[in-house]
């Protein structure tokens, strides 16, 4: 069902947890705009962070259809779509895709949990 390797998603989960657990990484209470400017501002203070750079490298190395699935997994895990709407989630991710996928993903404070939940919903595990 997934074109992206679940082990790759598990690695992204671990990297996101490591990045977001850093003391100096803070998320705004309200992400005020949909354009993601707040995400760019968050990452601007961490341009040389090795954990983020590895996360970004993995995302950037994925084919676009695999990037779409990672985004769709995040949306599935946070409840924006159901398992039965997986095709629609991927289509929406396809339509919303841009070259800043890594930045978009890592800036979501619940990304690790959302990705894990998305994998669980589709019957995959990081164990």
C-alpha positions as CSV (number, residue, x, y, z in Angstrom):
1,X,0.0,0.0,0.0
2,X,2.9,2.4,0.7
3,X,5.5,3.4,-1.9
4,X,7.7,4.8,0.9
5,X,9.5,2.3,3.0
6,X,8.0,2.2,6.5
7,X,11.6,1.9,7.9
8,X,12.4,5.2,6.3
9,X,9.3,6.7,8.0
10,X,10.4,5.2,11.3
11,X,13.8,6.9,10.8
12,X,12.1,10.2,10.1
13,X,10.0,9.7,13.3
14,X,13.2,9.2,15.4
15,X,14.9,12.2,13.8
16,X,11.9,14.4,14.3
17,X,11.7,13.4,18.0
18,X,15.4,14.2,18.4
19,X,15.1,17.6,16.7
20,X,12.0,18.6,18.5
21,X,13.3,17.5,21.9
22,X,16.1,20.0,21.8
23,X,15.8,22.7,24.5
24,X,16.0,25.6,22.1
25,X,13.4,24.4,19.6
26,X,10.1,26.1,20.4
27,X,6.9,26.2,18.4
28,X,4.5,29.1,18.3
29,X,1.3,28.7,20.3
30,X,-0.7,29.5,17.2
31,X,0.6,28.9,13.7
32,X,-1.0,32.0,12.3
33,X,-0.9,31.4,8.6
34,X,-1.3,28.5,6.3
35,X,1.7,29.6,4.1
36,X,4.1,28.1,6.6
37,X,6.0,31.3,7.2
38,X,6.1,30.4,10.9
39,X,7.8,27.1,10.0
40,X,10.5,28.9,8.1
41,X,11.1,31.3,11.0
42,X,11.3,28.3,13.4
43,X,13.9,26.6,11.2
44,X,15.9,29.8,10.5
45,X,17.4,29.6,14.0
46,X,18.6,26.0,13.3
47,X,20.1,26.0,9.8
48,X,23.1,23.9,10.7
49,X,21.4,21.5,13.0
50,X,22.7,18.0,12.1
51,X,19.5,16.2,13.1
52,X,17.4,18.5,10.9
53,X,19.9,18.3,8.0
54,X,19.7,14.5,8.1
55,X,15.9,14.6,8.2
56,X,15.9,17.0,5.3
57,X,18.3,14.9,3.3
58,X,16.1,11.8,3.7
59,X,13.0,13.7,2.6
60,X,14.9,15.3,-0.3
61,X,16.2,11.9,-1.5
62,X,12.6,10.5,-1.7
63,X,10.8,10.5,-5.0
64,X,7.9,13.0,-5.0
65,X,5.3,10.3,-4.7
66,X,7.0,9.1,-1.6
67,X,7.1,12.6,-0.2
68,X,3.4,12.9,-0.8
69,X,2.8,9.7,1.2
70,X,4.8,11.0,4.1
71,X,2.7,14.1,4.2
72,X,-0.4,12.0,3.8
73,X,0.7,9.8,6.7
74,X,1.0,12.9,8.9
75,X,-2.5,14.0,7.9
76,X,-3.9,10.5,8.4
77,X,-2.3,10.3,11.9
78,X,-3.6,13.6,13.1
79,X,-7.1,12.7,12.0
80,X,-7.5,14.8,8.9
81,X,-8.3,11.7,6.8
82,X,-9.5,8.2,7.6
83,X,-7.9,4.9,6.4
84,X,-10.7,4.7,3.8
85,X,-9.7,8.2,2.5
86,X,-6.0,7.3,2.0
87,X,-6.2,7.9,-1.7
88,X,-7.8,11.3,-1.2
89,X,-5.1,12.2,1.4
90,X,-2.3,11.3,-1.1
91,X,-4.1,13.3,-3.8
92,X,-4.3,16.3,-1.5
93,X,-0.7,16.0,-0.6
94,X,0.1,15.8,-4.3
95,X,-1.8,19.0,-5.1
96,X,-0.1,20.8,-2.1
97,X,3.4,19.6,-2.8
98,X,6.3,22.0,-3.0
99,X,10.1,21.8,-2.5
100,X,9.9,22.6,1.2
101,X,8.4,19.3,2.3
102,X,11.0,18.7,5.0
103,X,10.5,22.1,6.5
104,X,6.7,21.7,6.4
105,X,6.9,18.4,8.2
106,X,9.5,19.0,10.8
107,X,7.8,22.2,11.9
108,X,4.7,20.4,13.2
109,X,5.2,19.7,16.9
110,X,3.2,16.5,16.8
111,X,4.9,15.1,13.7
112,X,6.5,12.0,15.3
113,X,3.2,11.0,16.9
114,X,1.2,11.8,13.8
115,X,3.5,9.7,11.6
116,X,3.5,6.8,14.0
117,X,-0.3,6.9,14.2
118,X,-0.5,7.0,10.4
119,X,1.7,4.0,10.1
120,X,-0.4,2.2,12.7
121,X,-3.6,3.0,10.9
122,X,-2.2,1.5,7.7
123,X,-1.0,-1.6,9.6
124,X,2.8,-0.8,9.8
125,X,5.0,-0.6,12.9
126,X,8.3,0.8,13.9
127,X,9.0,-2.2,16.2
